[in-house]
Amino acid sequence: MVREHEQNGLRWIADAYDVSFTLTLSEGLSPHELLRGIGAEEPHIVPLTGSAAYELLTRDADHHISDLDFLDWEDEAEVARLTNGGFLPDPPDTIVRAGSVAGWAYALEEFQCRTGAYLAALSQRGRAFSIHRNAKGFSRIGYARHGELVTSFEPGLPHLTNGAPAETALGFVPNGDEAGHVAFLRFLEAELGLWISWEETEAELPAAAFSDARTVT
């Protein structure tokens, strides 16, 4: 099913991450620069596949690491690298994985929205966007430009906007025919002409683990 949506540029992300997700786009940054911009330390950035990140996030802390399908738990060097990076022994609060596409860095995060707290910093070289949908189905969109947060809003709920109205800042008006986060993904496809490959997002990408409370929900 995901592959059918893949040709829709960005919209497939809403189907692939069907519980909660955050997609962040940062103009002019590399994936490692994006991760460092949200507090990651370079030695602790580890390449992870999408399935490995999900396993690490959802594992029971009481279970032995041998239960992780992606990991050879007898590989002491790899276990040490994941431990030093904060991925083990306990599940981190969130894992952010980053890639690049056509002059932009992008980040994907399940369940949390750490990048939303750093959006202004991620826009130092141009624009930055964050699209978050939580487990209750509510959406939050953020837009920053040249180091300043321009607007943060929930599509269809203008009274919850911080900053400029979405239609003024971005020319975005939700049509009401689809969920707000899906409508905004569609809007960005047209505005930016971006297409992110599902296969690339599932393959190994630089990843950082965080276990602190600095997230936007």
C-alpha positions as CSV (number, residue, x, y, z in Angstrom):
1,M,0.0,0.0,0.0
2,V,2.8,2.4,0.8
3,R,4.3,2.1,-2.6
4,E,1.1,3.2,-4.2
5,H,1.3,6.4,-2.3
6,E,5.0,6.9,-2.9
7,Q,4.5,8.7,-6.2
8,N,2.5,11.3,-4.2
9,G,5.6,13.1,-3.2
10,L,5.1,13.5,0.6
11,R,1.5,12.4,1.2
12,W,2.4,8.8,1.6
13,I,4.1,9.6,4.9
14,A,0.7,10.1,6.6
15,D,-0.3,6.6,5.6
16,A,3.1,5.0,6.4
17,Y,3.2,6.6,9.9
18,D,-0.4,5.9,10.8
19,V,-0.2,6.5,14.6
20,S,1.8,9.7,15.0
21,F,4.7,11.3,13.1
22,T,6.7,14.4,12.5
23,L,8.2,15.4,9.2
24,T,10.7,18.3,9.2
25,L,12.2,20.0,6.2
26,S,15.2,22.3,6.6
27,E,16.5,24.2,3.6
28,G,20.3,24.2,2.9
29,L,21.3,21.8,5.7
30,S,22.8,18.4,5.5
31,P,21.3,15.5,7.5
32,H,24.0,15.7,10.1
33,E,23.7,19.4,10.4
34,L,20.0,19.0,11.0
35,L,20.6,16.4,13.8
36,R,23.3,18.6,15.4
37,G,20.8,21.5,15.2
38,I,18.4,19.7,17.5
39,G,21.0,18.8,20.0
40,A,22.7,15.6,18.7
41,E,26.4,15.1,19.3
42,E,28.2,13.9,16.2
43,P,29.9,10.9,17.8
44,H,26.5,9.6,18.9
45,I,24.8,9.7,15.5
46,V,24.3,6.2,14.3
47,P,22.9,4.9,11.0
48,L,19.6,3.1,11.5
49,T,16.9,1.7,9.3
50,G,13.3,2.6,9.9
51,S,12.5,-0.8,11.3
52,A,15.5,-0.8,13.6
53,A,14.4,2.6,15.0
54,Y,10.9,1.4,15.6
55,E,12.2,-1.7,17.4
56,L,14.4,0.4,19.7
57,L,11.5,2.8,20.5
58,T,8.9,0.2,21.2
59,R,11.0,-2.5,23.0
60,D,10.2,-3.4,26.6
61,A,13.1,-2.2,28.8
62,D,12.9,-5.5,30.7
63,H,13.6,-7.6,27.7
64,H,17.1,-8.7,26.7
65,I,18.6,-6.9,23.7
66,S,18.8,-10.3,22.0
67,D,15.1,-9.8,21.3
68,L,16.0,-7.1,18.8
69,D,15.8,-8.6,15.3
70,F,18.2,-6.1,13.7
71,L,21.0,-6.4,16.2
72,D,23.6,-9.1,16.7
73,W,23.7,-8.8,20.5
74,E,27.1,-10.5,20.7
75,D,28.6,-7.7,18.5
76,E,30.2,-5.8,21.4
77,A,31.3,-2.9,19.2
78,E,27.8,-2.3,17.8
79,V,26.1,-2.7,21.2
80,A,28.6,-0.2,22.7
81,R,27.9,2.3,19.9
82,L,24.2,2.1,20.4
83,T,24.6,2.3,24.2
84,N,26.9,5.4,23.9
85,G,24.4,7.0,21.6
86,G,21.5,6.6,24.0
87,F,19.6,3.9,22.0
88,L,20.3,1.3,24.7
89,P,19.8,-0.1,27.3
90,D,16.5,1.7,27.9
91,P,14.3,2.8,25.0
92,P,14.9,6.5,24.3
93,D,12.0,9.0,24.3
94,T,12.4,9.6,20.6
95,I,14.6,8.8,17.7
96,V,15.1,11.3,14.8
97,R,16.4,10.0,11.5
98,A,17.5,12.4,8.8
99,G,18.1,12.3,5.0
100,S,18.4,14.8,2.2
101,V,16.5,15.6,-1.0
102,A,17.0,18.4,-3.6
103,G,18.7,21.0,-1.4
104,W,16.8,20.2,1.8
105,A,17.4,18.0,4.8
106,Y,14.5,16.1,6.1
107,A,13.8,14.4,9.4
108,L,11.3,11.7,10.3
109,E,10.3,11.0,13.9
110,E,7.6,8.6,15.2
111,F,5.4,9.6,18.1
112,Q,7.2,12.8,19.2
113,C,8.0,16.2,17.8
114,R,11.5,17.2,19.1
115,T,12.3,19.1,15.9
116,G,9.4,21.5,16.5
117,A,11.2,23.0,19.5
118,Y,14.2,23.9,17.2
119,L,12.5,25.0,14.1
120,A,13.8,28.6,14.1
121,A,17.4,27.3,14.5
122,L,16.8,24.9,11.6
123,S,15.8,27.8,9.3
124,Q,19.2,29.7,9.5
125,R,19.9,29.0,5.8
126,G,16.4,29.6,4.5
127,R,13.1,27.9,5.4
128,A,12.1,25.2,7.7
129,F,8.8,23.3,8.1
130,S,7.5,20.8,10.6
131,I,4.3,18.7,10.1
132,H,3.2,16.8,13.2
133,R,0.2,14.6,13.8
134,N,-0.3,13.2,17.2
135,A,-1.9,9.9,18.2
136,K,-5.2,11.6,18.8
137,G,-5.3,12.8,15.2
138,F,-4.5,16.5,15.8
139,S,-2.1,18.3,13.5
140,R,0.4,21.0,14.2
141,I,2.3,22.8,11.4
142,G,5.3,25.1,12.0
143,Y,7.1,27.4,9.6
144,A,10.3,29.4,10.2
145,R,12.4,31.5,7.9
146,H,16.0,32.8,8.4
147,G,16.1,32.1,12.1
148,E,12.7,33.3,13.0
149,L,9.5,31.4,13.7
150,V,6.9,32.8,11.3
151,T,3.8,30.7,12.3
152,S,2.6,27.7,14.1
153,F,-0.9,26.5,13.6
154,E,-3.5,23.7,13.6
155,P,-5.2,23.5,10.2
156,G,-8.8,24.5,10.4
157,L,-8.4,26.0,13.9
158,P,-7.2,29.5,13.3
159,H,-7.8,30.6,16.9
160,L,-4.9,28.3,17.9
161,T,-2.4,30.0,15.6
162,N,0.8,31.5,17.0
163,G,2.3,34.1,14.7
164,A,1.0,35.1,11.3
165,P,-2.1,33.4,9.9
166,A,-1.3,30.4,7.6
167,E,-3.0,32.0,4.6
168,T,-0.9,35.2,5.0
169,A,2.5,33.5,5.8
170,L,2.2,30.7,3.3
171,G,-0.9,31.1,1.2
172,F,-2.2,27.8,2.7
173,V,-5.9,27.4,3.2
174,P,-7.2,23.9,4.2
175,N,-9.9,22.7,2.0
176,G,-11.8,20.7,4.7
177,D,-12.0,17.6,2.4
178,E,-9.0,15.9,4.0
179,A,-7.1,15.9,7.3
180,G,-5.1,19.0,7.9
181,H,-1.7,17.4,7.9
182,V,-2.4,15.6,4.6
183,A,-3.7,18.9,3.0
184,F,-0.4,20.6,4.1
185,L,1.7,17.8,2.8
186,R,-0.1,18.1,-0.6
187,F,0.5,21.9,-0.4
188,L,4.2,21.4,0.1
189,E,4.5,19.0,-2.7
190,A,3.2,21.7,-5.1
191,E,5.1,24.6,-3.5
192,L,8.5,22.9,-3.2
193,G,8.3,20.2,-5.8
194,L,9.7,17.7,-3.4
195,W,9.5,13.9,-3.7
196,I,10.9,11.7,-0.9
197,S,11.4,8.0,-1.7
198,W,9.8,5.5,0.7
199,E,12.7,3.1,0.1
200,E,15.2,5.7,1.1
201,T,13.4,6.5,4.3
202,E,13.3,2.8,5.2
203,A,17.0,2.3,4.5
204,E,19.8,3.3,6.8
205,L,19.8,7.0,7.7
206,P,21.8,9.0,10.2
207,A,19.8,8.8,13.5
208,A,20.0,10.3,16.9
209,A,18.3,9.2,20.2
210,F,17.0,11.6,22.8
211,S,15.7,11.0,26.3
212,D,14.7,14.4,27.6
213,A,11.5,16.3,27.7
214,R,12.2,18.9,25.0
215,T,9.5,18.0,22.5
216,V,6.4,19.6,21.1
217,T,3.3,17.5,21.2
